[in-house]
């Protein structure tokens, strides 16, 4: 099946061809995180424990091992669930439980008939965001991954997506994610380890916002084909 994001034939369902694309998309995201592991770790060292890149790499390495055990026709909800469980079970700090529960809840938001379209992207991101908000007790403006994820999700909401193609919404979402990550440089951390230094965190991007941006940017690059 062609990887063109405009294709009306791309469905998130149990099928070898569709799963090949899902697995390829996941691999593209993992490769991007691995390539930026040192950058994320150095960024985190400025305001936190200096382990975010290492934790993200550990989580996705464990995810790759779990996914290798799944059959080729495993549905996308199983793929997301196993990525989430890999993070929850293998990664400490904030990244493990937060990204972990986000992937798990996103998996619960889809089924075998879910189509890759604007509404599905909103549904997936909303499920993940709400899970992060509940677990981390964070909101937009707290200098967390939510400052990138919420603007990305909002680009797929009907009030912003009406009349636009999926390609246009993905490009808008990517721009919004970049702006959100940049926004974290201008605010003080109110959650996580970085909250300890408060105002001194101004001027540095939030590592979680940057890893979220890196993952979404990789997904967009893959979908462009």
KEKE-3310 file (N, C-alpha, C; in steps of 0.2 Angstrom, whole numbers, plus 5000, padded with zeros to 4 digits):
npx = (5004:5003:5012:5007:5000:4988:4980:4965:4964:4971:4971:4969:4970:4969:4980:4992:4998:4994:4999:5013:5015:5012:5022:5033:5032:5033:5046:5052:5050:5057:5070:5073:5072:5083:5093:5093:5096:5108:5107:5095:5098:5108:5101:5092:5100:5103:5092:5087:5088:5097:5094:5085:5086:5093:5083:5072:5078:5080:5067:5061:5070:5066:5053:5055:5059:5048:5039:5044:5040:5027:5014:5014:5002:4996:4985:4984:4981:4987:5000:5003:4999:5009:5021:5018:5018:5031:5038:5032:5037:5050:5057:5062:5060:5051:5047:5045:5032:5023:5024:5022:5009:5002:5004:4997:4984:4981:4981:4970:4960:4958:4952:4950:4944:4948:4951:4965:4964:4960:4951:4954:4967:4965:4958:4967:4978:4971:4967:4980:4985:4976:4978:4991:4989:4981:4990:5002:4997:4998:4997:4994:5007:5015:5027:5031:5030:5017:5016:5020:5012:4998:4996:4999:4989:4978:4978:4971:4958:4941:4937:4949:4953:4943:4938:4951:4964:4971:4985:4987:4983:4992:5004:5001:5000:5013:5020:5014:5018:5032:5032:5026:5036:5046:5040:5042:5054:5052:5046:5044:5048:5035:5032:5039:5057:5063:5056:5061:5072:5065:5063:5075:5075:5070:5074:5078:5073:5060:5064:5055:5045:5053:5056:5044:5041:5051:5047:5034:5038:5046:5036:5028:5037:5039:5026:5025:5031)
npy = (4994:5011:5025:5037:5051:5056:5046:5037:5024:5020:5011:5009:4994:4977:4969:4963:4971:4984:4984:4983:4996:5003:4998:5002:5016:5017:5012:5023:5033:5028:5028:5042:5046:5039:5045:5057:5056:5059:5073:5076:5071:5080:5092:5090:5089:5102:5107:5097:5079:5075:5063:5061:5058:5046:5039:5039:5032:5020:5016:5014:5005:4994:4993:4989:4976:4970:4972:4964:4952:4951:4946:4947:4953:4959:4970:4989:4994:4985:4987:5000:4998:4989:4997:5007:4999:4995:5006:5010:4999:4999:5011:5024:5039:5054:5052:5038:5033:5043:5045:5031:5028:5037:5031:5019:5022:5029:5018:5012:5020:5017:5006:4990:4996:5009:5023:5031:5047:5064:5065:5054:5056:5067:5060:5050:5058:5066:5056:5052:5064:5067:5057:5059:5071:5068:5058:5066:5077:5090:5104:5114:5126:5123:5120:5107:5091:5093:5105:5105:5094:5097:5109:5102:5092:5101:5106:5097:5098:5101:5115:5120:5112:5111:5109:5107:5096:5080:5081:5095:5097:5090:5097:5109:5105:5101:5113:5119:5111:5114:5128:5126:5119:5129:5139:5134:5138:5151:5151:5147:5131:5121:5109:5093:5088:5100:5110:5113:5122:5132:5148:5149:5140:5146:5150:5138:5124:5113:5096:5085:5091:5093:5080:5075:5083:5079:5065:5067:5074:5065:5056:5063:5065:5052:5049:5058:5051)
npz = (5000:4996:5004:5004:5013:5009:5005:5003:5006:5016:5030:5048:5053:5056:5046:5035:5025:5030:5043:5040:5036:5048:5057:5050:5051:5065:5067:5060:5069:5080:5076:5074:5087:5093:5085:5090:5104:5112:5111:5117:5130:5134:5134:5144:5154:5157:5165:5172:5177:5167:5159:5150:5136:5136:5143:5134:5123:5130:5132:5119:5114:5122:5118:5104:5106:5111:5101:5091:5095:5092:5081:5063:5058:5069:5077:5076:5089:5097:5095:5099:5113:5117:5115:5125:5137:5137:5140:5152:5160:5159:5160:5170:5180:5173:5160:5157:5164:5160:5145:5143:5148:5140:5127:5129:5132:5120:5111:5116:5111:5098:5085:5075:5064:5063:5054:5046:5047:5049:5060:5067:5071:5080:5090:5094:5099:5109:5118:5123:5128:5138:5147:5151:5157:5168:5175:5176:5182:5175:5165:5150:5148:5159:5156:5150:5141:5136:5131:5118:5113:5115:5106:5094:5094:5093:5081:5073:5077:5074:5073:5068:5058:5048:5032:5027:5021:5026:5024:5025:5038:5045:5042:5048:5061:5064:5063:5073:5084:5084:5087:5100:5107:5106:5113:5126:5130:5135:5147:5165:5173:5180:5184:5187:5188:5184:5190:5202:5200:5194:5189:5184:5174:5162:5146:5141:5131:5135:5138:5136:5128:5117:5114:5110:5099:5091:5089:5082:5071:5064:5061:5053:5042:5038:5033:5023:5013)
capx = (5000:5007:5012:5004:4995:4981:4977:4959:4964:4976:4966:4973:4967:4973:4981:4999:5000:4993:5004:5019:5016:5012:5028:5038:5031:5036:5053:5055:5050:5062:5076:5073:5074:5090:5098:5094:5097:5113:5104:5089:5101:5112:5096:5089:5106:5103:5087:5085:5093:5101:5094:5079:5088:5094:5077:5068:5081:5079:5060:5060:5073:5062:5047:5057:5059:5041:5035:5047:5036:5020:5013:5014:4995:4994:4982:4988:4980:4992:5007:5003:4999:5016:5025:5017:5020:5038:5040:5030:5040:5058:5059:5060:5059:5044:5046:5042:5025:5019:5024:5019:5001:4999:5003:4992:4977:4980:4979:4963:4956:4957:4950:4952:4941:4950:4954:4970:4961:4960:4947:4958:4973:4963:4956:4973:4982:4967:4968:4986:4986:4972:4981:4997:4987:4979:4995:5007:4994:5001:4993:4998:5010:5019:5034:5031:5028:5010:5016:5020:5007:4992:4995:4999:4982:4973:4978:4966:4951:4936:4937:4955:4954:4938:4940:4958:4966:4975:4992:4987:4983:4999:5009:4999:5001:5020:5022:5011:5022:5038:5030:5025:5042:5050:5037:5044:5060:5050:5042:5048:5045:5031:5032:5045:5063:5065:5052:5066:5076:5060:5064:5082:5074:5069:5079:5080:5067:5058:5066:5049:5042:5057:5055:5037:5041:5055:5043:5029:5041:5048:5030:5026:5042:5037:5019:5026:5033)
capy = (5000:5017:5028:5044:5052:5058:5040:5035:5017:5018:5010:5006:4988:4971:4967:4963:4977:4990:4983:4984:5003:5005:4996:5006:5022:5016:5012:5030:5037:5026:5030:5049:5047:5037:5050:5063:5054:5063:5080:5076:5070:5086:5097:5088:5091:5109:5109:5091:5074:5073:5057:5060:5055:5039:5035:5038:5026:5013:5014:5012:4998:4988:4992:4985:4969:4968:4972:4959:4946:4952:4943:4953:4955:4962:4977:4994:4995:4981:4990:5005:4995:4986:5002:5010:4995:4994:5012:5009:4994:4999:5018:5028:5047:5056:5049:5031:5033:5048:5042:5025:5028:5040:5026:5014:5025:5030:5012:5010:5024:5015:4999:4987:4999:5016:5025:5036:5053:5070:5064:5049:5060:5071:5055:5047:5063:5068:5051:5052:5070:5067:5052:5063:5076:5064:5055:5070:5083:5095:5108:5118:5131:5120:5118:5100:5088:5095:5112:5103:5089:5100:5112:5097:5090:5106:5107:5092:5099:5103:5122:5122:5107:5111:5111:5105:5089:5078:5083:5101:5097:5087:5102:5114:5102:5101:5120:5121:5108:5118:5134:5124:5118:5135:5142:5132:5142:5157:5150:5143:5125:5121:5102:5089:5090:5106:5115:5114:5128:5137:5154:5148:5135:5150:5150:5131:5120:5107:5090:5082:5095:5092:5073:5074:5086:5074:5060:5069:5076:5059:5053:5067:5064:5045:5050:5061:5046)
capz = (5000:4996:5010:5004:5018:5007:5002:5007:5007:5022:5036:5054:5054:5056:5040:5034:5022:5034:5049:5038:5036:5055:5059:5047:5055:5072:5066:5059:5075:5085:5073:5075:5094:5094:5082:5095:5111:5115:5111:5122:5136:5135:5135:5150:5159:5159:5170:5176:5179:5161:5157:5146:5129:5138:5145:5128:5120:5133:5131:5113:5113:5125:5113:5098:5108:5112:5095:5087:5097:5089:5074:5058:5057:5075:5076:5079:5096:5101:5094:5104:5119:5119:5116:5131:5142:5137:5143:5159:5164:5158:5160:5176:5179:5171:5153:5157:5166:5156:5138:5143:5149:5134:5121:5131:5131:5113:5109:5118:5108:5091:5084:5069:5058:5063:5048:5047:5045:5054:5066:5071:5074:5086:5095:5097:5103:5115:5123:5126:5132:5144:5151:5153:5162:5174:5178:5178:5185:5172:5160:5145:5151:5164:5153:5149:5134:5134:5128:5111:5111:5114:5100:5089:5094:5092:5073:5070:5079:5069:5072:5065:5052:5043:5025:5026:5019:5031:5023:5027:5045:5048:5042:5053:5067:5064:5064:5080:5088:5084:5091:5107:5110:5107:5119:5133:5132:5138:5153:5170:5174:5186:5185:5186:5191:5182:5194:5207:5198:5193:5184:5180:5168:5157:5141:5139:5129:5139:5135:5134:5122:5111:5111:5107:5093:5087:5087:5078:5065:5061:5059:5047:5037:5035:5030:5016:5008)
cpx = (5004:5006:5010:4999:4989:4977:4971:4959:4968:4971:4971:4969:4971:4974:4989:5001:5000:4998:5011:5020:5016:5019:5034:5038:5034:5043:5056:5055:5056:5069:5078:5075:5081:5095:5099:5094:5102:5110:5099:5092:5105:5107:5093:5094:5106:5097:5085:5090:5098:5101:5088:5080:5089:5088:5072:5071:5080:5072:5059:5064:5069:5056:5049:5057:5053:5038:5038:5043:5029:5019:5013:5007:4992:4991:4985:4987:4985:4999:5007:5003:5006:5021:5024:5019:5027:5041:5038:5035:5048:5061:5057:5059:5052:5042:5043:5035:5021:5019:5020:5012:4998:4999:4998:4985:4976:4978:4972:4958:4954:4955:4952:4949:4943:4953:4959:4967:4962:4957:4951:4964:4971:4961:4962:4977:4978:4968:4974:4987:4982:4975:4987:4995:4985:4985:5000:5004:4997:4996:4997:5001:5014:5026:5035:5030:5021:5010:5017:5014:5000:4991:4995:4992:4977:4972:4973:4959:4947:4937:4944:4956:4949:4940:4947:4959:4970:4982:4992:4987:4989:5004:5008:5001:5009:5023:5020:5016:5029:5037:5029:5032:5046:5047:5040:5050:5058:5047:5046:5044:5041:5030:5038:5051:5065:5062:5057:5070:5071:5062:5071:5081:5072:5075:5081:5073:5066:5060:5060:5045:5046:5056:5049:5037:5045:5051:5038:5032:5043:5042:5028:5031:5040:5031:5020:5028:5040)
cpy = (5006:5021:5035:5045:5054:5051:5038:5028:5015:5018:5007:5000:4982:4968:4967:4969:4983:4990:4985:4992:5006:5003:5000:5013:5022:5016:5019:5034:5035:5028:5037:5050:5045:5042:5056:5062:5058:5071:5081:5075:5077:5092:5096:5090:5098:5111:5103:5086:5072:5066:5056:5057:5047:5035:5034:5032:5020:5011:5011:5006:4992:4987:4988:4978:4966:4967:4966:4952:4946:4949:4949:4956:4958:4969:4983:4996:4991:4984:4995:5003:4993:4992:5005:5005:4994:5000:5012:5004:4994:5006:5021:5035:5048:5053:5042:5031:5037:5046:5035:5025:5032:5035:5021:5016:5027:5023:5010:5014:5022:5008:4996:4991:5007:5018:5031:5043:5058:5068:5059:5052:5064:5066:5052:5052:5065:5062:5051:5058:5070:5062:5055:5068:5073:5062:5061:5077:5090:5098:5111:5124:5129:5119:5110:5098:5091:5101:5111:5099:5093:5105:5108:5095:5095:5107:5102:5093:5102:5111:5124:5118:5108:5113:5109:5098:5087:5080:5090:5102:5095:5093:5107:5111:5102:5108:5122:5118:5112:5124:5132:5123:5124:5139:5140:5135:5148:5157:5146:5136:5125:5114:5098:5091:5097:5112:5117:5121:5134:5142:5152:5143:5139:5150:5143:5128:5115:5101:5086:5085:5093:5085:5072:5077:5081:5068:5061:5071:5070:5055:5056:5066:5057:5046:5053:5057:5047)
cpz = (5000:5002:5010:5009:5016:5005:5007:5008:5013:5028:5042:5056:5054:5049:5038:5031:5026:5040:5046:5038:5043:5058:5056:5050:5062:5072:5064:5065:5080:5082:5074:5082:5095:5091:5087:5102:5114:5116:5117:5129:5138:5137:5142:5156:5162:5164:5174:5177:5173:5159:5152:5139:5131:5139:5139:5124:5123:5132:5124:5111:5116:5120:5107:5100:5109:5106:5091:5089:5094:5082:5069:5057:5064:5074:5079:5086:5100:5100:5099:5111:5121:5119:5123:5137:5143:5141:5151:5163:5163:5159:5167:5174:5177:5164:5153:5159:5161:5148:5138:5143:5143:5128:5123:5130:5124:5109:5110:5114:5100:5091:5077:5063:5058:5057:5049:5043:5050:5060:5070:5074:5080:5091:5098:5102:5109:5120:5126:5130:5138:5149:5154:5159:5168:5178:5181:5182:5182:5167:5155:5149:5157:5162:5153:5142:5131:5130:5120:5109:5110:5108:5094:5088:5091:5084:5070:5073:5074:5067:5068:5058:5047:5036:5023:5025:5025:5030:5026:5035:5048:5048:5047:5060:5069:5066:5071:5085:5089:5088:5098:5110:5111:5113:5126:5135:5136:5144:5158:5171:5180:5188:5184:5190:5190:5186:5200:5206:5196:5187:5181:5174:5162:5152:5138:5137:5134:5135:5132:5128:5116:5109:5108:5100:5088:5084:5081:5071:5061:5058:5052:5041:5034:5031:5023:5011:5006)
residu = (UNK:UNK:UNK:UNK:UNK:UNK:UNK:UNK:UNK:UNK:UNK:UNK:UNK:UNK:UNK:UNK:UNK:UNK:UNK:UNK:UNK:UNK:UNK:UNK:UNK:UNK:UNK:UNK:UNK:UNK:UNK:UNK:UNK:UNK:UNK:UNK:UNK:UNK:UNK:UNK:UNK:UNK:UNK:UNK:UNK:UNK:UNK:UNK:UNK:UNK:UNK:UNK:UNK:UNK:UNK:UNK:UNK:UNK:UNK:UNK:UNK:UNK:UNK:UNK:UNK:UNK:UNK:UNK:UNK:UNK:UNK:UNK:UNK:UNK:UNK:UNK:UNK:UNK:UNK:UNK:UNK:UNK:UNK:UNK:UNK:UNK:UNK:UNK:UNK:UNK:UNK:UNK:UNK:UNK:UNK:UNK:UNK:UNK:UNK:UNK:UNK:UNK:UNK:UNK:UNK:UNK:UNK:UNK:UNK:UNK:UNK:UNK:UNK:UNK:UNK:UNK:UNK:UNK:UNK:UNK:UNK:UNK:UNK:UNK:UNK:UNK:UNK:UNK:UNK:UNK:UNK:UNK:UNK:UNK:UNK:UNK:UNK:UNK:UNK:UNK:UNK:UNK:UNK:UNK:UNK:UNK:UNK:UNK:UNK:UNK:UNK:UNK:UNK:UNK:UNK:UNK:UNK:UNK:UNK:UNK:UNK:UNK:UNK:UNK:UNK:UNK:UNK:UNK:UNK:UNK:UNK:UNK:UNK:UNK:UNK:UNK:UNK:UNK:UNK:UNK:UNK:UNK:UNK:UNK:UNK:UNK:UNK:UNK:UNK:UNK:UNK:UNK:UNK:UNK:UNK:UNK:UNK:UNK:UNK:UNK:UNK:UNK:UNK:UNK:UNK:UNK:UNK:UNK:UNK:UNK:UNK:UNK:UNK:UNK:UNK:UNK:UNK:UNK:UNK:UNK:UNK:UNK:UNK:UNK:UNK)
# end
